[in-house]
């Protein structure tokens, strides 16, 4: 009887332990089906973070010409193919012509030959992470492997990796270590799925050589669906990243939205989310649903490439875009966006329940160009003054006010006009409303129509208005057309300007 009691007691202790662990994680184990995955909740840390840094760095930074798609376009000597396999333009691409004139024909100098030239001798993970922290970023997403097939980490499944070749460093690993020292969330992005149809196979190209098929993928019919062998290899590489680096964020590019990858989607999400439970941390899976919905709403975080949303989205989402207008990876003719454009984008995105993942493109030697550094530091300075309205904020009842329309969807940022002093964005936090003027009113008066006297959006009277970064009291008044605020004589910062609005009720009227 005594032994039976001991056994029962042991089971009770184990049961309590399991119960405590489950309560601590506050999650149930996910199964690989969408009904189970609908239970996923985006962690609060991500909703609060608002700004992250993306890093496109690889052997494509050696030629530094055109864009990070140099490896693909260098092999197109007669037709430029779209990612879907359609003929975009007949004739050799500019990159193909450049490559052959500078490096030689594709049978003698292929993309593989750039890898020994990719040394990253000045790469300093600590310096990078400090820069990103100074920029105000709360998370970092290095590209773990791009379409070119070269892994920027210690891979168990390909010899073409940054530890065994090129820089001979674990780039993802070093960045992960440094980010976690500073309590910055760190993720990884995978673009490898497109490797299957990234390169052109043609007699006389080194892409046809079996010795290099583990970099270029095995030659196959033009834009055929990925083989089961490739899909299994893609899965193994993905799991390797998850298991080895325990990323807080796992980001995927567009190509996994193709039909043959879709059966892996619930399996991928369940595996990653369950790993998060095992690691006792909340993780974020980001995908694009490019051209069709392949991850149902609520099972991931939607990422929109170089585009935004036109209104508040009930589910938190993300824009990924680059400091470079014309490239993600470093190129010698890199065109840098100005800080005003990026800050306006950040404010607009945050007002609509989104986060901004902003890309940098380091040089082949591992240095981040000065013009990109300057933009990052300018953003960081703006956030030091105005971050109160950004970090940890939530959308208001409406995202904003003003005449300028914003284009929505993937690859639409080029259609957007600059926001003006007549445009405003709203965020809320701790019972306060933040009205963000997107430019400095030249006449010294700010007029916000939706905050007029008797506004349908206000349920309490305004008690006080402050301009972040300014100590002096502001003069303001409401009439039936707008809220009018008189600006101080000097600007507190450059770019957008934040009015903190307090109300006379102790309860939150927002």
DRENNUPA-193484 format. One record per residue (C-alpha): residue number from 1; residue in one letter; z, y, x. Coordinates in nm, 2 decimals. Layout:
<recs>
    k  r       w       v       u
  NUM  A       Z       Y       X
...
</recs>
This chain:
<recs>
    k  r       w       v       u
    1  X    0.00    0.00    0.00
    2  X    0.09    0.23    0.29
    3  X   -0.26    0.18    0.44
    4  X   -0.43    0.25    0.11
    5  X   -0.24    0.58    0.08
    6  X   -0.34    0.67    0.43
    7  X   -0.71    0.60    0.35
    8  X   -0.69    0.80    0.03
    9  X   -0.52    1.09    0.21
   10  X   -0.79    1.08    0.48
   11  X   -1.07    1.10    0.21
   12  X   -0.88    1.39    0.05
   13  X   -0.87    1.58    0.38
   14  X   -1.23    1.51    0.45
   15  X   -1.32    1.62    0.10
   16  X   -1.13    1.94    0.13
   17  X   -1.30    2.01    0.47
   18  X   -1.64    1.96    0.32
   19  X   -1.55    2.18    0.03
   20  X   -1.43    2.45    0.26
   21  X   -1.75    2.43    0.46
   22  X   -1.96    2.45    0.15
   23  X   -1.76    2.75    0.03
   24  X   -1.79    2.92    0.37
   25  X   -2.17    2.89    0.37
   26  X   -2.18    2.97   -0.01
   27  X   -2.52    2.78   -0.02
   28  X   -2.64    2.45   -0.14
   29  X   -2.86    2.23    0.07
   30  X   -3.23    2.30   -0.01
   31  X   -3.48    2.03   -0.09
   32  X   -3.85    2.07   -0.03
   33  X   -3.95    2.18   -0.38
   34  X   -3.99    2.53   -0.52
   35  X   -3.72    2.49   -0.79
   36  X   -3.46    2.43   -0.52
   37  X   -3.60    2.70   -0.30
   38  X   -3.57    2.96   -0.58
   39  X   -3.20    2.95   -0.51
   40  X   -3.26    3.13   -0.18
   41  X   -3.11    3.48   -0.15
   42  X   -3.23    3.74    0.10
   43  X   -2.93    3.81    0.32
   44  X   -2.75    4.14    0.29
   45  X   -2.80    4.21    0.66
   46  X   -3.17    4.21    0.62
   47  X   -3.16    4.44    0.31
   48  X   -2.95    4.68    0.52
   49  X   -3.15    4.67    0.84
   50  X   -3.46    4.86    0.73
   51  X   -3.63    4.88    1.08
   52  X   -3.74    4.61    1.31
   53  X   -3.96    4.59    1.62
   54  X   -4.26    4.35    1.65
   55  X   -4.39    4.26    2.00
   56  X   -4.75    4.15    2.06
   57  X   -4.76    4.04    2.42
   58  X   -4.97    3.77    2.58
   59  X   -5.26    3.69    2.81
   60  X   -5.49    3.91    2.59
   61  X   -5.31    4.21    2.75
   62  X   -5.49    4.13    3.08
   63  X   -5.84    4.24    2.99
   64  X   -5.67    4.51    2.77
   65  X   -6.00    4.57    2.59
   66  X   -6.08    4.60    2.22
   67  X   -5.78    4.44    2.06
   68  X   -5.55    4.13    2.08
   69  X   -5.84    3.94    1.93
   70  X   -6.03    3.96    2.26
   71  X   -5.99    3.58    2.31
   72  X   -6.18    3.52    1.98
   73  X   -6.45    3.78    2.01
   74  X   -6.53    3.71    2.37
   75  X   -6.69    3.38    2.26
   76  X   -6.91    3.54    1.99
   77  X   -7.24    3.59    2.18
   78  X   -7.47    3.57    1.88
   79  X   -7.27    3.61    1.55
   80  X   -6.94    3.77    1.47
   81  X   -6.76    3.55    1.23
   82  X   -6.50    3.66    0.98
   83  X   -6.17    3.45    0.97
   84  X   -6.32    3.27    0.67
   85  X   -6.63    3.17    0.86
   86  X   -6.88    3.41    0.72
   87  X   -7.12    3.60    0.93
   88  X   -6.99    3.96    0.96
   89  X   -7.26    4.08    1.20
   90  X   -7.55    3.92    1.38
   91  X   -7.56    3.97    1.76
   92  X   -7.32    3.96    2.05
   93  X   -6.99    4.14    2.00
   94  X   -6.89    4.44    2.22
   95  X   -6.61    4.23    2.36
   96  X   -6.85    3.95    2.45
   97  X   -7.08    4.19    2.64
   98  X   -6.78    4.35    2.81
   99  X   -6.64    4.01    2.92
  100  X   -6.96    3.89    3.07
  101  X   -7.03    4.21    3.25
  102  X   -6.67    4.23    3.39
  103  X   -6.57    3.86    3.44
  104  X   -6.88    3.65    3.42
  105  X   -7.03    3.39    3.19
  106  X   -6.82    3.18    2.95
  107  X   -6.89    2.86    3.14
  108  X   -6.74    3.00    3.45
  109  X   -6.47    3.24    3.32
  110  X   -6.31    3.15    2.99
  111  X   -5.99    3.27    2.83
  112  X   -5.78    3.02    3.01
  113  X   -5.87    3.20    3.33
  114  X   -5.67    3.51    3.22
  115  X   -5.35    3.31    3.21
  116  X   -5.29    3.30    3.59
  117  X   -5.35    3.68    3.59
  118  X   -5.08    3.73    3.32
  119  X   -4.78    3.77    3.55
  120  X   -4.54    3.99    3.36
  121  X   -4.38    4.08    3.69
  122  X   -4.21    4.39    3.55
  123  X   -4.08    4.23    3.23
  124  X   -3.71    4.31    3.18
  125  X   -3.57    4.18    2.85
  126  X   -3.25    4.39    2.89
  127  X   -3.46    4.71    2.92
  128  X   -3.68    4.62    2.63
  129  X   -3.38    4.55    2.40
  130  X   -3.21    4.87    2.50
  131  X   -3.52    5.07    2.42
  132  X   -3.54    4.90    2.07
  133  X   -3.18    4.97    2.01
  134  X   -3.23    5.34    2.11
  135  X   -3.52    5.34    1.86
  136  X   -3.27    5.25    1.58
  137  X   -3.41    4.90    1.53
  138  X   -3.17    4.64    1.38
  139  X   -3.39    4.34    1.43
  140  X   -3.66    4.22    1.67
  141  X   -3.95    3.98    1.62
  142  X   -4.13    3.88    1.94
  143  X   -4.46    3.69    1.89
  144  X   -4.37    3.34    1.99
  145  X   -4.74    3.22    1.99
  146  X   -5.05    3.41    1.89
  147  X   -5.39    3.27    1.77
  148  X   -5.48    3.21    2.13
  149  X   -5.25    2.91    2.16
  150  X   -5.04    3.03    2.45
  151  X   -4.67    2.99    2.38
  152  X   -4.44    3.27    2.50
  153  X   -4.15    3.02    2.52
  154  X   -4.06    2.69    2.67
  155  X   -4.26    2.46    2.45
  156  X   -4.21    2.08    2.43
  157  X   -4.55    2.04    2.28
  158  X   -4.80    2.23    2.50
  159  X   -4.84    2.29    2.87
  160  X   -4.98    2.63    2.79
  161  X   -4.66    2.82    2.78
  162  X   -4.50    3.11    2.96
  163  X   -4.25    2.90    3.15
  164  X   -4.50    2.66    3.31
  165  X   -4.78    2.92    3.34
  166  X   -4.84    3.29    3.37
  167  X   -4.51    3.48    3.39
  168  X   -4.31    3.16    3.44
  169  X   -4.04    3.30    3.23
  170  X   -3.90    3.21    2.88
  171  X   -4.00    3.54    2.72
  172  X   -3.87    3.45    2.37
  173  X   -3.55    3.30    2.52
  174  X   -3.47    3.60    2.74
  175  X   -3.52    3.84    2.45
  176  X   -3.31    3.63    2.23
  177  X   -3.02    3.62    2.48
  178  X   -3.03    4.00    2.53
  179  X   -3.06    4.09    2.16
  180  X   -2.76    3.87    2.07
  181  X   -2.55    4.04    2.34
  182  X   -2.61    4.36    2.14
  183  X   -2.56    4.20    1.80
  184  X   -2.93    4.27    1.71
  185  X   -3.09    4.01    1.49
  186  X   -3.37    3.83    1.67
  187  X   -3.66    3.63    1.52
  188  X   -3.99    3.47    1.62
  189  X   -4.34    3.49    1.48
  190  X   -4.60    3.22    1.47
  191  X   -4.97    3.29    1.44
  192  X   -5.07    2.95    1.58
  193  X   -5.23    2.82    1.25
  194  X   -5.54    3.02    1.31
  195  X   -5.59    2.86    1.65
  196  X   -5.78    2.59    1.46
  197  X   -6.07    2.82    1.38
  198  X   -6.00    3.10    1.63
  199  X   -6.25    3.00    1.90
  200  X   -6.62    2.94    1.89
  201  X   -6.75    2.60    2.02
  202  X   -7.09    2.61    2.18
  203  X   -7.27    2.43    2.46
  204  X   -7.20    2.62    2.78
  205  X   -6.86    2.75    2.67
  206  X   -6.54    2.62    2.83
  207  X   -6.41    2.57    2.47
  208  X   -6.62    2.25    2.47
  209  X   -6.44    2.10    2.77
  210  X   -6.20    1.82    2.66
  211  X   -5.97    1.93    2.95
  212  X   -5.88    2.25    2.76
  213  X   -5.88    2.12    2.40
  214  X   -5.50    2.15    2.40
  215  X   -5.55    2.53    2.43
  216  X   -5.86    2.59    2.23
  217  X   -5.82    2.30    1.98
  218  X   -6.07    2.02    1.97
  219  X   -6.43    2.12    1.88
  220  X   -6.50    2.06    1.51
  221  X   -6.75    2.15    1.24
  222  X   -6.78    2.52    1.17
  223  X   -6.47    2.64    0.98
  224  X   -6.38    2.29    0.87
  225  X   -6.02    2.25    0.73
  226  X   -5.76    2.18    0.99
  227  X   -5.73    1.81    1.08
  228  X   -5.42    1.61    1.02
  229  X   -5.37    1.59    1.39
  230  X   -5.37    1.97    1.42
  231  X   -5.15    2.01    1.12
  232  X   -4.89    1.77    1.27
  233  X   -4.91    1.96    1.60
  234  X   -4.86    2.29    1.43
  235  X   -4.56    2.15    1.25
  236  X   -4.41    2.01    1.57
  237  X   -4.45    2.35    1.75
  238  X   -4.29    2.53    1.46
  239  X   -3.99    2.30    1.44
  240  X   -3.96    2.34    1.82
  241  X   -3.92    2.71    1.78
  242  X   -3.67    2.68    1.50
  243  X   -3.45    2.42    1.68
  244  X   -3.46    2.57    2.03
  245  X   -3.41    2.94    1.94
  246  X   -3.24    2.94    1.61
  247  X   -3.42    3.26    1.50
  248  X   -3.27    3.49    1.24
  249  X   -3.62    3.56    1.12
  250  X   -3.92    3.33    1.11
  251  X   -4.25    3.52    1.05
  252  X   -4.59    3.36    0.98
  253  X   -4.94    3.51    0.99
  254  X   -5.21    3.48    0.72
  255  X   -5.37    3.15    0.81
  256  X   -5.10    2.93    0.67
  257  X   -5.20    3.05    0.33
  258  X   -5.50    2.82    0.35
  259  X   -5.51    2.51    0.13
  260  X   -5.44    2.25    0.40
  261  X   -5.12    2.42    0.51
  262  X   -4.98    2.46    0.16
  263  X   -4.81    2.12    0.13
  264  X   -4.61    2.22    0.43
  265  X   -4.47    2.53    0.28
  266  X   -4.18    2.39    0.08
  267  X   -4.10    2.15    0.36
  268  X   -4.10    2.44    0.61
  269  X   -3.88    2.67    0.39
  270  X   -3.63    2.39    0.32
  271  X   -3.61    2.28    0.68
  272  X   -3.55    2.64    0.80
  273  X   -3.30    2.74    0.53
  274  X   -3.10    2.42    0.58
  275  X   -3.09    2.49    0.96
  276  X   -2.95    2.83    0.87
  277  X   -2.67    2.66    0.68
  278  X   -2.61    2.42    0.97
  279  X   -2.60    2.72    1.21
  280  X   -2.37    2.91    0.96
  281  X   -2.59    3.21    0.94
  282  X   -2.83    3.36    0.69
  283  X   -3.19    3.35    0.78
  284  X   -3.51    3.51    0.66
  285  X   -3.85    3.35    0.62
  286  X   -4.14    3.60    0.60
  287  X   -4.50    3.52    0.50
  288  X   -4.80    3.71    0.36
  289  X   -4.93    3.53    0.05
  290  X   -5.27    3.65    0.18
  291  X   -5.53    3.66   -0.09
  292  X   -5.33    3.42   -0.30
  293  X   -4.97    3.33   -0.38
  294  X   -4.87    3.03   -0.17
  295  X   -4.49    3.11   -0.15
  296  X   -4.36    3.18   -0.50
  297  X   -4.16    3.50   -0.54
  298  X   -3.79    3.45   -0.46
  299  X   -3.85    3.18   -0.20
  300  X   -3.93    3.40    0.10
  301  X   -3.97    3.77    0.20
  302  X   -4.32    3.90    0.13
  303  X   -4.47    4.08    0.43
  304  X   -4.76    4.32    0.38
  305  X   -4.98    4.39    0.69
  306  X   -5.07    4.75    0.76
  307  X   -5.00    4.84    0.39
  308  X   -4.73    4.93    0.15
  309  X   -4.63    4.91   -0.22
  310  X   -4.70    5.17   -0.48
  311  X   -4.36    5.14   -0.65
  312  X   -4.02    4.98   -0.62
  313  X   -4.03    4.61   -0.58
  314  X   -3.74    4.41   -0.74
  315  X   -3.74    4.18   -0.44
  316  X   -3.69    4.31   -0.09
  317  X   -4.01    4.31    0.11
  318  X   -4.15    4.42    0.44
  319  X   -4.45    4.61    0.60
  320  X   -4.56    4.51    0.94
  321  X   -4.77    4.77    1.12
  322  X   -4.84    4.88    1.48
  323  X   -4.77    5.20    1.67
  324  X   -5.13    5.15    1.77
  325  X   -5.39    5.26    1.52
  326  X   -5.65    5.03    1.67
  327  X   -5.46    4.73    1.81
  328  X   -5.15    4.52    1.82
  329  X   -5.17    4.41    2.18
  330  X   -5.21    4.66    2.46
  331  X   -5.56    4.79    2.53
  332  X   -5.67    5.07    2.77
  333  X   -5.80    5.28    2.48
  334  X   -5.48    5.24    2.27
  335  X   -5.46    5.51    2.00
  336  X   -5.09    5.59    1.92
  337  X   -4.98    5.70    1.58
  338  X   -4.76    6.01    1.57
  339  X   -4.39    5.98    1.49
  340  X   -4.42    6.18    1.17
  341  X   -4.66    5.93    1.02
  342  X   -4.43    5.64    1.11
  343  X   -4.12    5.81    0.99
  344  X   -4.29    5.90    0.66
  345  X   -4.39    5.53    0.63
  346  X   -4.04    5.42    0.70
  347  X   -3.89    5.65    0.43
  348  X   -4.16    5.56    0.18
  349  X   -4.11    5.18    0.24
  350  X   -3.73    5.20    0.22
  351  X   -3.74    5.40   -0.11
  352  X   -3.94    5.10   -0.26
  353  X   -3.69    4.83   -0.14
  354  X   -3.87    4.75    0.18
  355  X   -3.82    4.72    0.55
  356  X   -4.06    4.83    0.83
  357  X   -4.15    4.59    1.12
  358  X   -4.30    4.82    1.38
  359  X   -4.51    4.67    1.66
  360  X   -4.53    4.76    2.03
  361  X   -4.79    4.63    2.27
  362  X   -4.66    4.59    2.63
  363  X   -4.90    4.59    2.93
  364  X   -4.97    4.27    3.12
  365  X   -4.72    4.35    3.38
  366  X   -4.44    4.37    3.13
  367  X   -4.40    4.74    3.10
  368  X   -4.40    4.93    2.77
  369  X   -4.63    5.23    2.80
  370  X   -4.47    5.57    2.80
  371  X   -4.65    5.69    2.49
  372  X   -4.51    5.40    2.29
  373  X   -4.16    5.46    2.44
  374  X   -4.18    5.83    2.34
  375  X   -4.26    5.74    1.98
  376  X   -3.98    5.49    1.96
  377  X   -3.72    5.73    2.10
  378  X   -3.84    6.01    1.86
  379  X   -3.78    5.77    1.57
  380  X   -3.44    5.69    1.71
  381  X   -3.35    6.06    1.73
  382  X   -3.45    6.11    1.37
  383  X   -3.24    5.81    1.26
  384  X   -2.94    5.95    1.44
  385  X   -2.95    6.25    1.21
  386  X   -3.08    6.08    0.89
  387  X   -2.99    5.71    0.92
  388  X   -2.72    5.75    0.66
  389  X   -3.00    5.77    0.40
  390  X   -3.18    5.47    0.55
  391  X   -2.95    5.19    0.68
  392  X   -2.77    5.00    0.40
  393  X   -2.93    5.21    0.13
  394  X   -3.09    5.08   -0.19
  395  X   -3.37    5.22   -0.42
  396  X   -3.28    5.46   -0.69
  397  X   -3.42    5.44   -1.05
  398  X   -3.75    5.58   -0.92
  399  X   -3.88    5.58   -0.57
  400  X   -3.98    5.94   -0.55
  401  X   -4.15    6.25   -0.67
  402  X   -4.47    6.44   -0.58
  403  X   -4.84    6.44   -0.60
  404  X   -4.96    6.23   -0.31
  405  X   -5.07    5.88   -0.40
  406  X   -5.00    5.58   -0.17
  407  X   -5.24    5.29   -0.14
  408  X   -5.10    4.95   -0.19
  409  X   -5.17    4.60   -0.04
  410  X   -5.27    4.45    0.29
  411  X   -5.48    4.66    0.53
  412  X   -5.46    4.98    0.32
  413  X   -5.28    5.22    0.55
  414  X   -5.60    5.39    0.66
  415  X   -5.65    5.51    0.30
  416  X   -5.33    5.71    0.29
  417  X   -5.30    6.09    0.32
  418  X   -5.01    6.26    0.49
  419  X   -4.71    6.32    0.26
  420  X   -4.62    6.69    0.21
  421  X   -4.33    6.92    0.13
  422  X   -4.40    6.86   -0.24
  423  X   -4.34    6.49   -0.19
  424  X   -3.99    6.33   -0.21
  425  X   -3.84    5.99   -0.17
  426  X   -3.51    5.87   -0.31
  427  X   -3.25    5.63   -0.18
  428  X   -2.88    5.57   -0.28
  429  X   -2.57    5.46   -0.11
  430  X   -2.19    5.48   -0.18
  431  X   -2.25    5.67   -0.51
  432  X   -2.46    5.94   -0.35
  433  X   -2.83    6.01   -0.40
  434  X   -3.05    6.10   -0.10
  435  X   -3.35    6.31   -0.18
  436  X   -3.58    6.31    0.12
  437  X   -3.83    6.59    0.16
  438  X   -4.14    6.46    0.35
  439  X   -4.21    6.80    0.51
  440  X   -4.04    7.14    0.57
  441  X   -4.12    7.38    0.29
  442  X   -4.27    7.69    0.45
  443  X   -4.14    7.93    0.19
  444  X   -3.78    7.81    0.24
  445  X   -3.75    7.66   -0.11
  446  X   -3.75    7.30   -0.20
  447  X   -3.83    7.21   -0.56
  448  X   -3.77    6.86   -0.69
  449  X   -3.91    6.82   -1.05
  450  X   -3.74    6.49   -1.14
  451  X   -3.39    6.63   -1.06
  452  X   -3.43    6.91   -1.31
  453  X   -3.15    7.01   -1.55
  454  X   -3.13    6.75   -1.82
  455  X   -3.33    6.49   -1.62
  456  X   -3.35    6.15   -1.78
  457  X   -3.26    6.00   -1.45
  458  X   -2.93    6.18   -1.40
  459  X   -2.62    6.07   -1.59
  460  X   -2.38    6.30   -1.41
  461  X   -2.38    6.66   -1.30
  462  X   -2.46    6.75   -0.94
  463  X   -2.14    6.86   -0.76
  464  X   -2.27    6.94   -0.41
  465  X   -2.59    6.92   -0.20
  466  X   -2.59    6.90    0.18
  467  X   -2.88    6.88    0.43
  468  X   -2.81    6.61    0.69
  469  X   -2.77    6.76    1.03
  470  X   -2.67    7.10    0.90
  471  X   -2.31    7.23    0.87
  472  X   -2.37    7.54    0.65
  473  X   -2.35    7.53    0.27
  474  X   -2.67    7.53    0.08
  475  X   -2.76    7.74   -0.22
  476  X   -2.91    7.55   -0.50
  477  X   -2.97    7.56   -0.88
  478  X   -3.12    7.36   -1.16
  479  X   -3.35    7.47   -1.44
  480  X   -3.55    7.28   -1.69
  481  X   -3.84    7.23   -1.45
  482  X   -3.68    7.14   -1.12
  483  X   -3.39    7.13   -0.88
  484  X   -3.43    7.42   -0.63
  485  X   -3.26    7.41   -0.29
  486  X   -3.27    7.70   -0.04
  487  X   -3.33    7.58    0.31
  488  X   -3.13    7.70    0.61
  489  X   -3.30    7.91    0.87
  490  X   -3.33    7.63    1.13
  491  X   -3.45    7.27    1.09
  492  X   -3.19    7.00    1.17
  493  X   -3.46    6.77    1.31
  494  X   -3.84    6.71    1.30
  495  X   -4.03    6.53    1.03
  496  X   -3.87    6.43    0.70
  497  X   -3.55    6.60    0.58
  498  X   -3.26    6.45    0.39
  499  X   -3.06    6.61    0.11
  500  X   -2.73    6.43    0.03
  501  X   -2.65    6.48   -0.34
  502  X   -2.29    6.42   -0.46
  503  X   -2.19    6.40   -0.83
  504  X   -1.88    6.52   -1.02
  505  X   -1.79    6.18   -1.16
  506  X   -1.59    5.93   -0.96
  507  X   -1.78    5.64   -1.11
  508  X   -2.13    5.58   -0.97
  509  X   -2.38    5.75   -1.19
  510  X   -2.68    5.61   -1.01
</recs>
